[in-house]
């Protein structure tokens, strides 16, 4: 692979390059969870929706392992960033407003 292609960004949120991912794989890190923790891939705004499949393809290509055998990291709710107020029912919020108390989560 050319030097230019190794600079391709595979995780836009965390600015991780193809070269960085391939280096970890060569060092023996072939689990997506390990790559995620070490390079922060999938921890940005997209929560891995953009980069994890691409990184899985890279792992598959470098290791010869089929994508179906590659374990994807556990996703945790909320998958998309939300305001904490959305977790509170409207009824609870209205009661707090009437009593002028702070909402405790």
DSSP file (Angstrom, degrees, kcal/mol; ACC not computed):
  #  RESIDUE AA STRUCTURE BP1 BP2  ACC     N-H-->O    O-->H-N    N-H-->O    O-->H-N    TCO  KAPPA ALPHA  PHI   PSI    X-CA   Y-CA   Z-CA
    1    1 A X              0   0    0      0, 0.0     5,-0.0     0, 0.0     2,-0.0   0.000 360.0 360.0 360.0 141.5    0.0    0.0    0.0
    2    2 A X     >  -     0   0    0      1,-0.1     4,-1.4     3,-0.0     3,-0.1  -0.302 360.0-115.8 -73.4 158.4    1.3    3.5   -0.8
    3    3 A X  H  > S+     0   0    0      1,-0.2     4,-0.6     2,-0.2    -1,-0.1   0.863 116.0  56.0 -59.7 -36.1    2.2    6.0    1.9
    4    4 A X  H >4 S+     0   0    0      1,-0.2     3,-0.9     2,-0.2    -1,-0.2   0.894 105.1  50.2 -65.4 -40.6   -0.6    8.2    0.7
    5    5 A X  H >4 S+     0   0    0      1,-0.2     3,-1.3     2,-0.2    -1,-0.2   0.773 101.2  63.0 -72.1 -24.5   -3.3    5.5    1.1
    6    6 A X  H 3< S+     0   0    0     -4,-1.4    13,-2.3     1,-0.3    14,-0.3   0.705  94.7  62.7 -70.8 -17.8   -2.1    4.8    4.6
    7    7 A X  T << S+     0   0    0     -3,-0.9    -1,-0.3    -4,-0.6    -2,-0.2   0.411  74.4 125.7 -86.3   2.7   -3.1    8.3    5.6
    8    8 A X    <   -     0   0    0     -3,-1.3    10,-2.8     1,-0.1     2,-0.5  -0.403  64.7-124.9 -61.8 133.6   -6.7    7.6    4.8
    9    9 A X  E     +A   17   0A   0      8,-0.2     8,-0.3     1,-0.2     3,-0.2  -0.719  31.3 175.6 -84.0 124.1   -8.9    8.5    7.7
   10   10 A X  E    S+     0   0A   0      6,-2.7     2,-0.5    -2,-0.5     7,-0.2   0.650  76.5  41.3-101.6 -20.4  -11.1    5.5    8.8
   11   11 A X  E  >> -A   16   0A   0      5,-1.7     5,-1.8     1,-0.1     4,-0.8  -0.901  64.5-178.0-128.1 102.2  -12.7    7.2   11.8
   12   12 A X  T  45S+     0   0    0     -2,-0.5     3,-0.2     1,-0.2    -1,-0.1   0.859  79.6  57.4 -69.4 -35.5  -13.6   10.8   11.1
   13   13 A X  T  45S+     0   0    0      1,-0.2    -1,-0.2     2,-0.1    28,-0.1   0.897 121.7  25.6 -64.1 -40.0  -14.8   11.6   14.6
   14   14 A X  T  45S-     0   0    0      2,-0.1    -1,-0.2    30,-0.1    -2,-0.2   0.321 105.3-121.8-108.2   6.0  -11.5   10.6   16.3
   15   15 A X  T  <5 +     0   0    0     -4,-0.8     2,-0.5    -3,-0.2    -3,-0.2   0.924  50.1 165.8  55.9  52.4   -9.2   11.3   13.3
   16   16 A X  E   < -A   11   0A   0     -5,-1.8    -6,-2.7    24,-0.1    -5,-1.7  -0.862  23.6-143.6-103.4 131.7   -7.8    7.7   13.2
   17   17 A X  E  >  -A    9   0A   0     -2,-0.5     4,-1.8    -8,-0.3    -8,-0.2  -0.486  22.6-115.8 -93.8 162.3   -5.9    6.7   10.0
   18   18 A X  H  > S+     0   0    0    -10,-2.8     4,-2.8     1,-0.2     5,-0.2   0.883 116.7  58.2 -57.8 -41.1   -5.8    3.4    8.2
   19   19 A X  H  > S+     0   0    0    -13,-2.3     4,-2.2   -11,-0.2    -1,-0.2   0.896 104.4  49.9 -59.2 -42.6   -2.1    3.2    9.1
   20   20 A X  H  > S+     0   0    0    -14,-0.3     4,-1.8     2,-0.2    -1,-0.2   0.913 112.6  46.9 -64.1 -42.5   -2.8    3.4   12.8
   21   21 A X  H  X S+     0   0    0     -4,-1.8     4,-2.1     1,-0.2    -2,-0.2   0.939 113.0  48.4 -65.3 -46.8   -5.4    0.6   12.6
   22   22 A X  H  X S+     0   0    0     -4,-2.8     4,-2.3     1,-0.2    -1,-0.2   0.860 108.0  55.6 -63.1 -35.5   -3.1   -1.6   10.5
   23   23 A X  H  X S+     0   0    0     -4,-2.2     4,-1.4    -5,-0.2    -1,-0.2   0.920 108.2  47.8 -63.5 -43.6   -0.3   -1.1   12.9
   24   24 A X  H  <>S+     0   0    0     -4,-1.8     5,-2.4     2,-0.2     4,-0.3   0.912 110.6  51.6 -63.4 -41.4   -2.4   -2.3   15.9
   25   25 A X  H ><5S+     0   0    0     -4,-2.1     3,-1.5     1,-0.2    -2,-0.2   0.917 108.3  51.4 -61.6 -42.6   -3.5   -5.3   13.9
   26   26 A X  H 3<5S+     0   0    0     -4,-2.3    -1,-0.2     1,-0.3    -2,-0.2   0.793 105.3  56.9 -63.9 -28.1    0.1   -6.2   13.1
   27   27 A X  T 3<5S-     0   0    0     -4,-1.4    -1,-0.3    -3,-0.2    -2,-0.2   0.492 130.1 -96.2 -81.2  -3.4    0.9   -5.9   16.8
   28   28 A X  T < 5S+     0   0    0     -3,-1.5     2,-1.2    -4,-0.3    -3,-0.2   0.438  83.1 132.0 106.8   0.2   -1.7   -8.6   17.5
   29   29 A X      < +     0   0    0     -5,-2.4    -1,-0.2     1,-0.2    -2,-0.1  -0.722  15.9 148.5 -87.4  96.3   -4.8   -6.5   18.3
   30   30 A X        +     0   0    0     -2,-1.2     2,-0.4    -3,-0.1    -1,-0.2   0.413  38.7  96.0-111.6  -0.3   -7.4   -8.1   16.1
   31   31 A X  S  > S-     0   0    0      1,-0.1     4,-2.1    -3,-0.1     3,-0.4  -0.779  70.5-138.9 -91.4 133.7  -10.5   -7.6   18.3
   32   32 A X  H  > S+     0   0    0     39,-0.6     4,-2.7    -2,-0.4     5,-0.2   0.859 103.6  58.0 -59.2 -35.4  -12.6   -4.5   17.4
   33   33 A X  H  > S+     0   0    0     38,-0.4     4,-2.3     2,-0.2    -1,-0.2   0.895 106.8  47.3 -62.2 -40.5  -13.1   -3.8   21.1
   34   34 A X  H  > S+     0   0    0     -3,-0.4     4,-2.4     2,-0.2     5,-0.2   0.923 113.0  48.0 -65.8 -44.5   -9.4   -3.6   21.7
   35   35 A X  H  X S+     0   0    0     -4,-2.1     4,-2.5     1,-0.2     6,-0.6   0.898 111.1  52.4 -63.0 -39.8   -8.9   -1.3   18.7
   36   36 A X  H  X S+     0   0    0     -4,-2.7     4,-1.9    -5,-0.2    -1,-0.2   0.933 112.3  44.3 -61.0 -46.9  -11.8    0.8   19.9
   37   37 A X  H  < S+     0   0    0     -4,-2.3    -2,-0.2     1,-0.2    -1,-0.2   0.878 118.1  43.3 -68.0 -37.6  -10.2    1.2   23.4
   38   38 A X  H  < S+     0   0    0     -4,-2.4    -2,-0.2    -5,-0.2    -1,-0.2   0.856 130.2  22.6 -78.8 -35.4   -6.7    1.9   22.1
   39   39 A X  H  < S-     0   0    0     -4,-2.5    -2,-0.2    -5,-0.2    -3,-0.2   0.507  97.7-123.7-110.1  -6.4   -7.5    4.3   19.3
   40   40 A X    ><  +     0   0    0     -4,-1.9     3,-1.9    -5,-0.4     4,-0.2   0.633  49.8 164.2  70.3  15.9  -11.0    5.6   20.4
   41   41 A X  T 3   +     0   0    0     -6,-0.6    -1,-0.2     1,-0.3    -2,-0.1  -0.444  68.0  19.7 -61.2 134.0  -12.6    4.5   17.1
   42   42 A X  T 3  S+     0   0    0     -2,-0.1    -1,-0.3    -3,-0.1     7,-0.1   0.542 100.1  96.4  83.1   6.0  -16.3    4.4   17.6
   43   43 A X    <   +     0   0    0     -3,-1.9    -2,-0.1    -7,-0.1    -3,-0.0   0.360  65.8  87.0-107.2   4.1  -16.3    6.7   20.6
   44   44 A X  S >  S-     0   0    0     -4,-0.2     3,-1.3     1,-0.0   -30,-0.1   0.039 104.0 -64.7 -87.4-160.6  -17.0    9.9   18.7
   45   45 A X  T 3  S+     0   0    0      1,-0.3    36,-0.3     2,-0.1    -1,-0.0   0.809 132.6  52.1 -60.2 -33.3  -20.2   11.6   17.8
   46   46 A X  T >  S-     0   0    0     34,-0.1     3,-1.7     1,-0.0    -1,-0.3   0.623  96.7-139.4 -82.0 -10.9  -21.3    8.7   15.4
   47   47 A X  T <   -     0   0    0     -3,-1.3    -4,-0.1     1,-0.3    -2,-0.1   0.810  69.0 -53.9  56.1  32.8  -20.7    6.1   18.1
   48   48 A X  T 3> S+     0   0    0     27,-0.0     4,-1.7     1,-0.0     5,-0.4   0.393 107.7 120.8  88.7  -3.5  -19.1    3.8   15.5
   49   49 A X  T <4 S+     0   0    0     -3,-1.7     4,-0.1     1,-0.2    -2,-0.1   0.808  85.3  34.8 -64.0 -26.7  -22.0    3.8   13.0
   50   50 A X  T  4 S+     0   0    0      2,-0.1     4,-0.4     3,-0.1    -1,-0.2   0.854 129.1  27.5 -92.9 -40.1  -19.6    5.2   10.4
   51   51 A X  T  > S+     0   0    0      2,-0.1     4,-2.7     1,-0.1     5,-0.2   0.744  97.4  76.1-102.7 -24.8  -16.3    3.5   11.2
   52   52 A X  H  X S+     0   0    0     -4,-1.7     4,-2.3     1,-0.2     5,-0.1   0.882  98.6  47.3 -63.7 -39.5  -16.8    0.1   12.8
   53   53 A X  H  > S+     0   0    0     -5,-0.4     4,-2.0     2,-0.2    -1,-0.2   0.901 113.4  50.0 -66.2 -38.8  -17.9   -1.8    9.7
   54   54 A X  H  > S+     0   0    0     -4,-0.4     4,-1.8     2,-0.2    -2,-0.2   0.921 111.9  47.0 -63.9 -44.2  -14.9   -0.3    7.8
   55   55 A X  H  X S+     0   0    0     -4,-2.7     4,-2.6     1,-0.2    -2,-0.2   0.869 109.2  55.0 -67.0 -36.1  -12.5   -1.3   10.6
   56   56 A X  H  X S+     0   0    0     -4,-2.3     4,-2.6    -5,-0.2    -1,-0.2   0.891 106.9  51.1 -62.3 -39.0  -14.0   -4.8   10.6
   57   57 A X  H  X S+     0   0    0     -4,-2.0     4,-2.5     2,-0.2    -2,-0.2   0.882 109.6  50.1 -64.7 -37.9  -13.3   -5.0    6.9
   58   58 A X  H  X S+     0   0    0     -4,-1.8     4,-2.5     2,-0.2    -2,-0.2   0.931 111.6  47.6 -65.7 -45.2   -9.7   -4.0    7.5
   59   59 A X  H  X S+     0   0    0     -4,-2.6     4,-2.4     1,-0.2     6,-0.4   0.924 112.7  50.1 -60.4 -44.6   -9.3   -6.6   10.3
   60   60 A X  H  X S+     0   0    0     -4,-2.6     4,-2.3     1,-0.2     5,-0.3   0.925 112.4  46.3 -59.8 -46.5  -10.9   -9.2    8.0
   61   61 A X  H  < S+     0   0    0     -4,-2.5    -1,-0.2     1,-0.2    -2,-0.2   0.898 116.7  43.8 -64.1 -41.8   -8.6   -8.3    5.1
   62   62 A X  H  < S+     0   0    0     -4,-2.5    -1,-0.2     1,-0.2    -2,-0.2   0.807 125.4  31.3 -76.6 -29.8   -5.4   -8.3    7.3
   63   63 A X  H  < S-     0   0    0     -4,-2.4    -2,-0.2    -5,-0.2    -3,-0.2   0.638  97.0-126.4-103.6 -17.2   -6.2  -11.5    9.3
   64   64 A X     <  +     0   0    0     -4,-2.3     2,-0.4    -5,-0.3    -3,-0.1   0.527  63.5 139.0  80.7   4.8   -8.2  -13.5    6.7
   65   65 A X        -     0   0    0     -6,-0.4    -1,-0.3    -5,-0.3    -2,-0.2  -0.678  58.8-113.1 -84.4 133.1  -11.0  -13.9    9.2
   66   66 A X    >   -     0   0    0     -2,-0.4     3,-1.8     1,-0.1     4,-0.4  -0.335  21.3-121.4 -63.1 147.2  -14.5  -13.6    7.7
   67   67 A X  G >  S+     0   0    0      1,-0.3     3,-1.5     2,-0.2    -1,-0.1   0.837 111.5  66.2 -58.7 -32.6  -16.5  -10.6    8.9
   68   68 A X  G 3  S+     0   0    0      1,-0.3    -1,-0.3     3,-0.0    -2,-0.1   0.731 101.7  49.2 -62.7 -20.6  -19.2  -12.9   10.3
   69   69 A X  G <  S+     0   0    0     -3,-1.8     2,-0.5     2,-0.1    -1,-0.3   0.473  88.7  98.8 -95.9  -3.9  -16.6  -14.2   12.8
   70   70 A X  S <  S-     0   0    0     -3,-1.5     2,-0.5    -4,-0.4   -39,-0.1  -0.748  71.5-136.3 -89.1 124.8  -15.5  -10.7   14.0
   71   71 A X        -     0   0    0     -2,-0.5   -39,-0.6   -15,-0.0   -38,-0.4  -0.679  13.8-141.9 -85.3 125.1  -17.2   -9.7   17.2
   72   72 A X        -     0   0    0     -2,-0.5     3,-0.1   -40,-0.1   -19,-0.0  -0.591  28.9 -99.2 -83.0 146.6  -18.4   -6.1   17.2
   73   73 A X        -     0   0    0     -2,-0.2     2,-0.2     1,-0.1    -1,-0.1  -0.232  44.5 -95.0 -62.2 153.2  -18.1   -4.1   20.5
   74   74 A X        -     0   0    0     -3,-0.1     2,-0.4     1,-0.0    -1,-0.1  -0.496  36.7-143.4 -68.4 132.5  -21.1   -3.8   22.7
   75   75 A X        -     0   0    0     -2,-0.2     2,-0.4    -3,-0.1     4,-0.1  -0.788  12.6-152.8 -96.5 145.8  -23.0   -0.6   22.2
   76   76 A X        -     0   0    0     -2,-0.4     2,-0.1     2,-0.2    -2,-0.0  -0.942  29.0 -74.9-121.5 139.2  -24.5    1.1   25.1
   77   77 A X  S    S+     0   0    0     -2,-0.4     2,-0.1     1,-0.1     0, 0.0  -0.409 106.6  52.6 -70.5 150.8  -27.6    3.3   25.2
   78   78 A X        -     0   0    0      2,-0.2    -2,-0.2    -2,-0.1    -1,-0.1   0.526  63.5-179.2 -77.2 139.2  -28.1    6.0   24.4
   79   79 A X  S    S+     0   0    0     -4,-0.1     2,-0.4    -2,-0.1    -2,-0.1   0.872  74.8  42.2 -70.9 -37.3  -26.7    5.3   21.0
   80   80 A X  S    S-     0   0    0      1,-0.0    -2,-0.2   -33,-0.0     2,-0.1  -0.866 103.3 -98.2-107.9 145.2  -27.3    8.9   19.9
   81   81 A X        +     0   0    0     -2,-0.4     2,-0.3   -36,-0.3    -2,-0.1  -0.386  51.1 176.6 -60.2 133.2  -26.6   11.9   22.1
   82   82 A X        -     0   0    0     -2,-0.1     2,-0.3    -4,-0.1     5,-0.0  -0.917  35.0-100.4-134.4 162.0  -29.7   13.1   23.9
   83   83 A X    >   -     0   0    0     -2,-0.3     3,-1.7     1,-0.1     4,-0.4  -0.638  30.3-127.9 -79.0 141.0  -30.6   15.7   26.4
   84   84 A X  G >  S+     0   0    0     -2,-0.3     3,-1.8     1,-0.3     4,-0.5   0.824 105.9  69.2 -60.0 -30.8  -31.1   14.3   29.9
   85   85 A X  G >  S+     0   0    0      1,-0.3     3,-0.9     2,-0.2    -1,-0.3   0.760  88.0  65.3 -59.6 -24.5  -34.5   15.9   30.1
   86   86 A X  G <  S+     0   0    0     -3,-1.7    -1,-0.3     1,-0.2    -2,-0.2   0.724  93.9  60.1 -70.8 -20.1  -35.7   13.5   27.5
   87   87 A X  G <  S+     0   0    0     -3,-1.8     2,-0.4    -4,-0.4    -1,-0.2   0.662  93.2  79.4 -79.2 -15.8  -35.2   10.6   30.0
   88   88 A X  S <  S-     0   0    0     -3,-0.9     2,-0.0    -4,-0.5    17,-0.0  -0.750  88.0-116.3 -95.1 136.6  -37.6   12.2   32.4
   89   89 A X     >  -     0   0    0     -2,-0.4     4,-2.1     1,-0.1     5,-0.2  -0.369  22.3-119.9 -67.7 152.4  -41.4   11.8   31.9
   90   90 A X  H  > S+     0   0    0      1,-0.2     4,-2.6     2,-0.2     5,-0.2   0.865 113.4  58.3 -60.2 -36.7  -43.3   15.0   31.2
   91   91 A X  H  > S+     0   0    0      2,-0.2     4,-2.1     1,-0.2    -1,-0.2   0.924 106.9  46.1 -60.6 -46.7  -45.4   14.3   34.3
   92   92 A X  H  > S+     0   0    0      1,-0.2     4,-2.0     2,-0.2    -1,-0.2   0.904 112.6  51.1 -63.1 -41.9  -42.3   14.3   36.6
   93   93 A X  H  X S+     0   0    0     -4,-2.1     4,-2.0     1,-0.2    -2,-0.2   0.908 109.2  50.2 -62.5 -42.9  -40.9   17.4   35.0
   94   94 A X  H  X S+     0   0    0     -4,-2.6     4,-2.3     1,-0.2    -1,-0.2   0.893 108.4  52.7 -64.4 -40.4  -44.3   19.2   35.5
   95   95 A X  H  X S+     0   0    0     -4,-2.1     4,-2.3     1,-0.2    -1,-0.2   0.911 109.6  49.1 -61.1 -42.6  -44.4   18.2   39.2
   96   96 A X  H  X>S+     0   0    0     -4,-2.0     5,-1.8     1,-0.2     4,-1.1   0.886 109.8  51.4 -65.0 -38.7  -40.9   19.6   39.7
   97   97 A X  H  <5S+     0   0    0     -4,-2.0    -1,-0.2     2,-0.2    -2,-0.2   0.912 110.5  48.7 -64.4 -41.6  -41.8   22.8   38.0
   98   98 A X  H  <5S+     0   0    0     -4,-2.3    -2,-0.2     1,-0.2    -1,-0.2   0.907 118.1  39.5 -64.7 -42.1  -44.9   23.3   40.2
   99   99 A X  H  <5S-     0   0    0     -4,-2.3    -1,-0.2    -5,-0.2    -2,-0.2   0.583 104.2-132.4 -83.0  -9.7  -42.9   22.6   43.4
  100  100 A X  T  <5 +     0   0    0     -4,-1.1     2,-0.3     1,-0.2    -3,-0.2   0.868  58.2 141.7  56.4  39.5  -39.9   24.6   42.1
  101  101 A X      < -     0   0    0     -5,-1.8     2,-0.3    -6,-0.2    -1,-0.2  -0.720  57.7-101.0-105.2 159.6  -37.6   21.8   43.1
  102  102 A X        -     0   0    0     -2,-0.3     2,-0.4    -3,-0.1    -1,-0.0  -0.574  37.3-114.9 -79.2 142.8  -34.6   20.6   41.2
  103  103 A X        -     0   0    0     -2,-0.3     2,-0.5     2,-0.0    -1,-0.1  -0.639  28.2-155.3 -78.4 128.0  -35.0   17.4   39.2
  104  104 A X              0   0    0     -2,-0.4    -3,-0.0     1,-0.1    -1,-0.0  -0.922 360.0 360.0-109.4 126.1  -32.9   14.6   40.6
  105  105 A X              0   0    0     -2,-0.5    -1,-0.1   -17,-0.0    -2,-0.0   0.404 360.0 360.0-104.6 360.0  -32.0   11.8   38.2
